[in-house]
Amino acid sequence: MQEQLKQLQTEALEKVEQAQDLKALNDIRVAYLGKKGPITEVLRGMGKLSAEERPVMGALANEVREAIATAISTKQEHLEQVAVEEKLSKETIDVTLPGRPVKVGNHHPITAVVEEIEDLFLGMGYQIAEGPEVETDYFNFEALNLPKGHPARDMQDSFYITEELLLRTHTSPVQARTMQEHKGQGPVKIICPGKVYRRDSDDATHSHQFTQIEGLVVDESISMSDLKGTLEVFAKKMFGEEREIRLRPSFFPFTEPSVEVDVSCFSCGGKGCNVCKKTGWIEILGAGMVHPNVLEMAGFDSKKYSGFAFGMGPERIAMLKYGIDDIRHFYTDDVRFLKQFKRA
């Protein structure tokens, strides 16, 4: 048995020395040190030995097992080091090669317009307010002077989730929520940018999802002249200092009086061209004085407070500003289209 153990040791050490990779080394470990290995088989025959021989053979078996395990561990470290060196040699970086150009993304035109408008109004003392895109019927309609059954609701074909929940059709609910948070105490001076949703067929000028930016000012002694002055500043900053605006009577349930706002054509200077359809003017947004009912429902005393509101579509402004002829370009992720708008 003693000779058998020594032979197993010699045989195992030779195989460890010859192992060329970690897999072969692990196979040797299992073959010699595993539960079904030859050393274990030898130890099972110790029952036939005398009481004096058993401790001697047990100690020898342990020495053989330890010698083989040590050899395997040393060889494993060597093979792992060789593997690392081989990997490093294959992955060596040639610092003399020219660098690969890094592609830098551009601002999406809608993002650029929204940020430009936000910067303008922040500079005028406004705050940016946000609200949920899944809105309640109350805030989307009723708090804005559109009770259930009001015919003007048909102007905004809506995506309803339940009878009382829908995807917001405008960002005006943010105005209603903000006014309620003020608990009847002014001033309120905010703009509300965000996505809105309406059941509309997608074509060159319409989309079922688009962006809106609405503004609201509520305080004592706010008048239509304040609204006009604000929108004149906006038009000149967005489209050029030579621009003029005009207000045309219109109707919105949440403002009274209501107006459509046109800006003098920046393409022809008001002389008439294809951009302005020969009129010299381009419609850019809707606005008006906040309806007394809206103020009262939000907790404001309409005899003490007044306000104005306006709403615009960044897509339309971007189309006018950059000469884009199809709203669908904004949402198709066409790199050729986006590359035209270089980062400032």
N, C-alpha and C positions, 0 to 999 in steps of 0.2 A: 504493500500500500504506500510505503514511503517513497519507493521508486516511481510509482504511478503519479503521485502528487508532484514530484520534482519534474517528471516528464511533461506533465500538463503545464507547469510553470514555464518551462523552456519553450514549449510549443506556442503558448499564448503570447509570450514576450516577443517571439520572432514574428508572429502575425501582427502584433501591435506596431512593431518597427516597420513592417512592410505596408501598413495601411496608408492609402493615398488621399482619402477624404473622410469627412465626418460620418458619412453613412456607413462606410466599411468599418470604421472604428466602433460605431454603435452596435453593429452586427457582432463584432468580437466580444463586446461587453455582454450582450445577451447570451451568446453561445457559451461563454466560460463562467460568467458570474450569475447567470439566471437560475431560476428554481429548477430548471430541467437540465442544467449544465453538468459536465463531467465531474466537477469538484463536488457538487451536491451528491452525485451518484456514489462517489468514493466514500463520502461521510456516512451514507446510509449503511455501508458495510462495517462500520465500526462496532456494531453490536457483536460481531464475531471475535473481536479482540479481547485480550485479557484486561483485567482492571488496571495493570501497570502500563499497558501500551496505549490505552485510550487517551489519557491526557497528553501524551507525547504526540500522538497522531492529530489530536484536536488542535494543539498549538501549531504544528506544522501546516495543517490545512488553513489555519487563519493567516499564517505568514505568506503562504502561496497566494491566497485570495487578496491580501493587502498589497503584495508585490505587483500582481496583475492590475489591480485597481489604480495603484500609483502610476504605473506605466501608461495606462489608458488616459488618466487625467493629464499627465505631462504631454502626451501625444496630442490630446485634444486642444490644449492651449497652443501648441505649435501649429496645428492645422488651422485653427481659428485666426491666428496671426497671419499665416500665409494667405488665407482667404481675404482678409482685410487689405493686405498689401496688393493682392491681385486686383481687387475691386478699385482701389485707389489709383492703380496704374492705368486701368481702363477708363476711369472717370477724370483723368487729369485735364485741367482746363488750359487751353492754349491761349494765353493772354495776348498773343500777337494777332489773333483773329479780330476782324472788325466787329463792333457791337451791333446787336440787332436793334433796329429802331423801335421805340415804344409808341404804340398808337394811343393818342390822347383823345378821349371822348369830347364831344361838343355838348353845349347846353341845348336841350330840346327847345325849339322856338316857343312853345307854350310856357315852359318853365321860365325862359328868359323874359317873356312878357309879364308873367305873373310877378316875378321878382322885381322887375322894373316898376310895376304899378305899386307893389308893396313898399318899395323904397320911397317912392314919391309921396304916398300918403303917410308913411311913418314920419317923414320929414315935416308933414303938416300937422303932426300931433295926434294922428289916429293910432289906435291899437288894432292888432290882428286878433280876431275871434274865430273860433272853430266850433263845430258841432257834429253830431252823428249823421252819417249818411243814411242809416235806417231810421226814419223819423216817424213820429206819431201823427195821426191825422189832425190832431188838435194844433200842434205847432206848425205843421206844413200848410194848413188851410184856415182852421177856425180862428186861431190867434191873429191871423192876418186879414180878418174881415171877410172870410170865405166860409160861411156856415154850410152845413150839409145841405145839398140840394141847390146851392148857388150855381147859376149857369156858367159863371166864369171858371168854374173848376174844369169845364170841358176844354178850356184853352190849354190845359196842361194834362195831357193823357198820361196817366200815372201807372207805375208798376206797384200794385198792391201785394203785400205779403199776407196780411190778414185784413179784416175790415177796419182795423185801427192802426195798422203798421204799413208803411210803404217806403220805397226808395225816394228820398227827397227830390222834388221836382225843381227846386231852386235853393239858394242859400239863405233866403229870407227867414226860415225858422231860427237860424242862428241869431238874427236880430231880435226876434221875439223872446228867445231864451235869455239873451243878454239884458234886454229891457226888464224882464221879470227879476233877474238877479239884482238889478239896481233898486228894486222895491220903491219905484216912484221918485227916486232922487237922481237928478241930472248932475253933471252932464254925461252923455253917452256919445262916444266918438270912435267908431269902429269900421273896419272893413272885414269882409267875410269871404275869403277865397275857398274854393272847394269843388269837388265833382258833384254833378247832379245828373238825374236820369229821367228820361221821358220816352214813352212808347212812340217812336218815330222811325220812319224808314230811312236807312242810311243812304245818302247820295252825296253829291258834290258840296252841298251846303248844309246838310242836316246829319245828326248823329244821335243814337239813342243814349249815349253817354257823352257829356261835354263838361266844360269848366265854366264856372261863374265867379265873378267877384262883385259883391254888393257892398255898399257903404251906407252908414247910418249916422246921423248926428241928431241928438235930442238935447235941447237946453231951453232956457228962457229966451224969448224974442228972436228965435230963428225964423228967417224969412226966405222967400223965393230968390231974393238977390244973393243970399249966402250960397244957395245951391248953384246959381249961375256962375258966380265967381269961382267956386270950387271946380266946376266942370271946365271953365275956361283955362284955369291953370293946368288941369289934367290934359286937355286937348293940345295945348301948346308944348307941354313937356313930351308928350307921346308922339306927336305928328309934326312938330315944328312951330317956332315962335310966330310964324305968319298966319297960323290957323285961326279961324273964327268959328264960333258955334251959333246955332239957332235952336230955339225951343219951339216945338209944334204941339198943340193940344192933343192929348191921347187919353186912354183910360186904363188904370190898374186898380184893382179892388182895394189895395192897401195904401194908396196915396190919393190925395185930393187937394189941389188939382194935380193932374198927371201930365207928363210931357214926354215926347220923343226928342232925343238930342241928336242933331246933325253937326258934322264938322265940315268946313269948307274943304273941297277936294285938294289933297296934297299932290295930286298928279298934274292937274291942270291949273291949280290956283283959283278954282271957281269959274273958269271960263266954259267948262263943259267938255267931257271926254268919255271914253268907253268905261273907265273906272267908275265914274259917278253917273253913268247913263245920261250924259248930256245935261244934268241938272246943276252941276257945280257943287253939290252937297252929298255927303255920305252919312247914312244913319249909323251911329255907333253905340247908343245905349238908351235905356229908359230911366225916367226919374220922376220925382214929384215930392210934394209935402206929405209927411206921414199922416194918414187918415186919423181923425180924432178917435174913432172906434178902436183902432190898433193901440193908440196910446192908453186909452182907458182900460182895455183888457190886460195891458202889461202893468197896470197900477199907477200910471202917470195921470196927473190932473191936466186934461187937455185945455183947460182955460189958463193954466199957468205955463205949461210947457208946449212947445211945438218942435218940429223937426223935419229934416228932409232925408230922402233915401234915393239911392241910384243903383242900377245893376247893369253889368256889362259882361260880354262873353270874350274871354282872352283869345279863343280860337278866331273869332271874327276880327279882332284887333290885330292878331298876328297875320291873318290872311291879307288884311289891308296894308299893314306895315311892311310886310316882306313880299307882297305880290304873289301869294299862294292861291291857286285857283280851285283847289279841291280839299275839303276838310279831312277827307280820308287819309291824306298824306301824313297827318299827325299821328295816326294810330297803326300804320302798317309796318313800322320799324324798318323802313328801307334806308340802309346806310347811305346810299347815293343821295337821298333827300336830306338826311341829317348833316352830311358833310358840308352842305352849303352854308351852314350857320356856324361860323367859326367862333371859338371861345374868345371872349373879349380879353 
